[in-house]
Amino acid sequence: MATKQYRSNLDLHQPLLLPVRLDEWLPEDHLAYFVAEVVTELDLGPITRRIQSRDPRGNRPFDPAQMVALLFYGYATGRFSSRRLARACIEDVPCRVLMGSLTPHFTAIATFRREYLSELSELFGQIVQLCVRAGLIEGRDVVLDGTKIQANASRHSAMSHERMLEVEKRLTDEVEGWLKRAAEADAAEDKAEEERAAQKDTAQSEVDRRLSRRERIRAAR
């Protein structure tokens, strides 16, 4: 009796024979694409001028448009920790798409947030307004304060002006707290990492002390 053949193409070591298009990784209407397109319509001059005023030598900075899109998408989906966003750039398809498969270190993400805090607050507000007015959030789940809400009850009905202003205000109020929550998340994780490092150093010191004592005893024998 013939055996059933599986539909499988799993070979982790098989190189891709054709170039991969990032815009084919996700559904066409995915929020990540919307965020990336909205960011292209923003004036990033306040950030780019500060970047271009620095010494051009050294490591090249990440594209500020990609970083803004990554931070907004990450915060909008409930990920405020720079470490979580850095891991998402490796493990999460939408974040990989937004960064073009670049993998910034968490310190680069945290530094970008700290350095351009006021600019990001203004840009995030603009993104929310553009998304709402363009209908990009209509009928879509967005994480606010750790809870999913739906911006509009029906994606098929036109949003009234009053409803638009209501949604804009609600989202903008939440956006203002995103950067604060991100700073708190990074501070908490930094403290936890320092405590783990201190515990590791203490444990290693104890091991070294015991090994040294053992060697002295053996030498004395």
C-alpha positions in Angstrom: 0.0 0.0 0.0 1.4 3.4 -1.0 2.1 5.8 1.8 0.6 9.3 2.0 3.1 11.9 1.0 3.3 15.0 3.1 3.3 18.5 1.7 6.5 19.8 3.3 9.3 22.0 2.3 11.2 22.2 5.6 15.0 22.4 5.1 16.5 24.9 7.5 19.8 24.8 5.5 18.3 25.2 2.1 19.4 28.6 0.6 16.7 30.7 -1.1 16.9 30.5 -4.9 14.9 33.7 -5.5 15.0 37.1 -3.7 12.5 37.5 -0.9 10.0 40.4 -1.1 9.3 41.8 2.3 5.9 43.1 1.2 4.9 39.4 0.7 5.6 38.3 4.3 2.3 39.7 5.7 -1.3 40.2 4.6 -1.7 43.3 2.5 -3.8 45.1 5.1 -1.4 44.4 8.0 -1.0 47.2 10.5 2.8 47.1 10.0 2.5 48.2 6.4 0.1 51.0 7.4 2.5 52.3 10.0 5.4 52.2 7.5 3.4 54.1 4.9 2.2 56.7 7.4 5.7 57.4 8.6 6.8 58.2 5.0 4.3 61.1 5.1 5.7 62.6 8.3 8.3 65.4 8.6 11.3 63.7 10.3 13.4 66.8 9.8 13.9 67.5 13.5 15.4 64.1 13.9 17.4 63.8 10.7 18.9 67.3 11.1 20.3 66.3 14.6 21.7 63.1 13.1 23.3 64.8 10.2 24.9 67.5 12.4 27.1 64.8 14.0 30.5 63.5 13.0 29.9 61.2 10.0 32.6 58.9 11.1 31.9 55.8 13.1 29.0 53.4 13.0 26.1 54.3 10.6 22.9 55.1 12.4 19.7 53.3 11.6 17.2 55.0 9.3 15.1 57.2 11.6 11.9 56.4 9.6 12.4 52.7 10.3 13.1 53.3 14.0 10.0 55.5 14.4 7.9 52.9 12.7 9.4 50.1 14.9 8.8 52.0 18.1 5.2 53.0 17.2 4.3 49.5 16.0 5.9 47.9 19.1 4.2 50.2 21.5 0.8 50.0 19.7 1.0 46.2 20.1 2.0 46.3 23.7 5.7 45.9 23.6 7.4 48.7 25.5 10.7 47.1 26.5 13.7 47.8 24.2 14.9 44.3 24.8 11.6 42.9 23.7 11.6 45.0 20.6 15.2 44.0 19.8 14.2 40.3 20.1 11.1 41.0 17.9 13.4 42.3 15.1 14.7 38.7 15.0 11.7 36.6 15.9 8.6 38.7 14.9 7.7 39.0 11.2 6.1 42.5 11.3 9.1 44.0 13.1 11.5 42.3 10.7 9.5 43.8 7.9 9.6 47.3 9.4 13.4 47.0 9.9 14.2 45.3 6.6 15.6 42.4 8.6 18.1 44.6 10.3 18.6 43.7 14.0 19.3 46.7 16.2 20.7 46.1 19.6 18.4 47.0 22.5 20.7 49.7 23.5 20.3 51.4 20.1 16.5 51.3 20.4 16.6 52.7 24.0 19.1 55.4 23.0 17.0 56.5 20.0 13.9 56.7 22.3 15.8 58.8 24.9 17.5 61.1 22.5 14.4 62.0 20.5 11.8 61.8 23.2 10.1 65.1 22.4 10.2 64.5 18.7 8.7 61.0 19.1 5.9 62.3 21.2 4.9 64.7 18.5 5.3 62.2 15.7 3.3 59.5 17.5 0.4 61.9 17.8 0.6 62.7 14.1 0.6 59.0 13.2 -2.5 58.4 15.3 -4.3 61.3 13.6 -3.3 60.2 10.1 -4.2 56.6 10.8 -7.7 57.5 12.1 -8.4 60.1 9.4 -7.3 57.7 6.7 -9.4 54.9 8.1 -6.3 52.7 8.8 -7.3 52.0 12.4 -11.0 51.7 11.6 -12.2 48.2 12.7 -8.7 47.3 13.8 -7.6 46.1 17.3 -5.0 48.4 18.9 -3.4 47.7 22.2 -3.9 50.6 24.6 -2.7 50.4 28.2 -2.3 46.6 27.8 -5.9 46.2 26.7 -7.1 45.7 23.2 -9.8 48.1 22.0 -11.5 48.4 18.7 -11.3 51.8 17.1 -14.6 51.5 15.4 -17.4 49.0 15.7 -17.7 48.3 12.0 -15.0 48.5 9.3 -17.7 48.9 6.7 -19.3 52.0 8.1 -17.9 55.5 7.6 -16.6 57.1 10.7 -18.4 60.3 11.6 -16.4 63.5 12.4 -17.5 63.3 16.1 -16.4 59.7 16.3 -13.1 60.5 14.6 -12.3 63.2 17.1 -13.3 60.8 19.9 -11.0 58.1 18.7 -8.2 60.5 18.0 -8.4 61.9 21.5 -8.6 58.5 23.1 -5.6 57.2 21.2 -3.6 60.4 21.6 -4.1 60.3 25.3 -2.8 56.8 25.4 0.2 57.5 23.1 1.4 60.2 25.5 1.9 57.4 28.1 3.7 55.0 25.8 7.1 56.6 26.0 6.8 56.8 29.8 6.0 53.1 30.0 8.9 52.3 27.7 11.3 54.2 29.9 9.9 52.4 33.0 10.2 49.0 31.3 13.8 49.6 30.3 14.7 50.9 33.8 13.2 47.8 35.4 14.9 45.4 33.0 18.3 47.2 33.4 18.0 46.9 37.2 17.1 43.2 36.9 20.1 42.6 34.6 22.4 44.4 37.1 21.1 42.2 39.9 21.6 39.0 37.9 25.1 40.1 36.9 25.9 40.8 40.6 24.6 37.4 41.6 26.6 35.8 38.9 29.8 37.6 39.9 29.2 36.6 43.5 28.7 33.0 42.6 31.8 33.0 40.3 33.8 34.6 43.1 32.8 31.8 45.5 33.7 29.2 42.9 37.1 30.9 42.3 37.7 31.1 46.1 37.0 27.4 46.6 39.1 26.4 43.7 42.0 28.5 44.9 41.7 27.1 48.4 41.6 23.5 47.0 44.8 24.3 45.0 46.5 25.6 48.1 45.6 22.5 50.1 46.9 20.3 47.4 50.1 22.2 47.1 50.6 22.0 50.9 50.1 18.2 50.7 
